[in-house]
Amino acid sequence: MLSNEKAHAIFKAHAKTFYFAAKCLAKQNFSEAAQLYATLRYLDDLVDEKIADEEVTDENIADEEVTDEDKLNGEVIDESKTNEEIINEDKLTEDKLTEEVIDDTRWSAVAHQKISALIAAIEKNAPLPPEIQSTLANFKKQNLSTQYFLDFLAGMRSDCQERVVIQTEEALIQYCYRVAGAVGAMMCPILGIAYSQREQALPYAIALGIGMQLTNIARDIQEDAGNQRIYIPAEWKTVSDPHILLSSPVDQASDFTAECKRLLDLADDYYALAMQGLPFLPFQSRVSILLALTLYQAIGKKIQRVAYAYWQGRQSLSGLEKIKKSLVVIGSIAHPKFWIKPDAEALAFDKTQLANVQAC
């Protein structure tokens, strides 16, 4: 397990909006949230930052006395390799030096393999990296199923492709469940939800995660397209070439502002569901989660104010904007939704609506 100081630093550096909202949590809850985030970031980096640092094995370990300069000068030759392999490696080295080319094919294969190996290790109770082992040990103490962690890994693995294309809205929601809704489920014990109420509260936590991820997708359309990832469902509108999302549209075929709006409208539907679950949370956690929800919705509103111009890049909230939204949240505490739990009929509806996304 990381030190609290290091986990807090990772949390603050990579999750600015949620970090701001999480500061409302009780100290212990905040530290547990930071530890969970640091663990998930460790996994997420494998996909989003194109880390392809293979595990050290008998096959890939290098002689420690061989320097990078020796390799670049061609003074070290693996005699087991064919001339064709050597020529290909020389070409790749030249590409890296002149164009800084990233071999996405190799990265995708390595990342996919590592995540698959991790999933298999968890399912077989095999040895795991300390960060993962510590997190799963906490789940056991909290009586939380490891399935949510496995679902998260499945979502990360689905991103390990040269090009990601989402075909249907159902597939989009399932993806959002895996990479964010499952995190909402993992947060339930950290936020202090009583075990006796956890089953009832889970659909709302999952809904919040899905809503947040939909907002992220709408915000990052341009950036994701640059990484060959298209999360706009093809059944809504087909993206013929990711590059058309990098700049302002020139015709109707290249204009995806309506789809950006649709993503945010869908996010609002899930935020509305999540709001109903607030009363399951202890007071400080309730304030924190309401603030997180409000901030993410505010990001969507900023996108709306620029007419869904996704090609302009990420929209984010300034420190002043976050403070203003915090004041709005304080005023919201008087609203009945902040205190009154949903009735059984509404609960049954929500659980049915969200059940299919957990069929991973």
C-alpha angles and dihedrals in degrees: 000000000000121000113264089244093057094042090051091050092052091047092050095045099048107028104040097159097045091040090057091051093043091060086080090066124099111269096255093045090050093052092049090049090050091050092051092047092049090053093049090046089055087058097038092055088062088067109025100041095041094238108177100172099149120213113263109260137162088262100052105028112120129217104262091218092061111095128209088244091057090052094048092048091052093240093130117064127180101220091199091069125090123240089252092054091049092049091049092050091049090052091050091049090051091050092051093050097045105031104012089233117190114212098226093180093058093041092051092050094047094046092046091049094049094049092046090051090050092050090050091048092052092048091049095042089239124158113291138192110280093248092056095040091053093049094049090047088056090051089055091051089049094048089239121150116245087219090090090057090048090049089053090052090050088055092050091048091053088061091056096094134104087242128016118206124175112209105189141022089244090056090048092054092046090052090049090050092052099048099034114003090059088052088055088055091049089052094057098088091039090056090054101252108164114249090235090060100037097096090054093046098046098082090056093048089050091048091054092052092049091050092050093049092050088054090049091051093050090047094048102043093119096043093047091049089055087057093048093254119134114183096168103106112251089222088065094049132328120244102215093190127009090222092072088069093058096074140029114294119263097193141003093275091059096042114100100164090113090054091049088053090048091054091053093045088053090048090054090054090057093044088055089054092047092052090064091061097056094098090064089068128084112251100264093043089048092055091046095050093044088052092049091050092047093049093050091049088050090057087055090050090053089053088050091051091058089051093255091295095170091171089070090072133236122354115211139171123254121227090256092052090052091051091050091051089049089059089051090053092051088055090049092062089084092059115106091231088066091063112021119084117222118259123254093260093056090045093053090049093052094047091051092048093052101036096088094059090061093060092102 
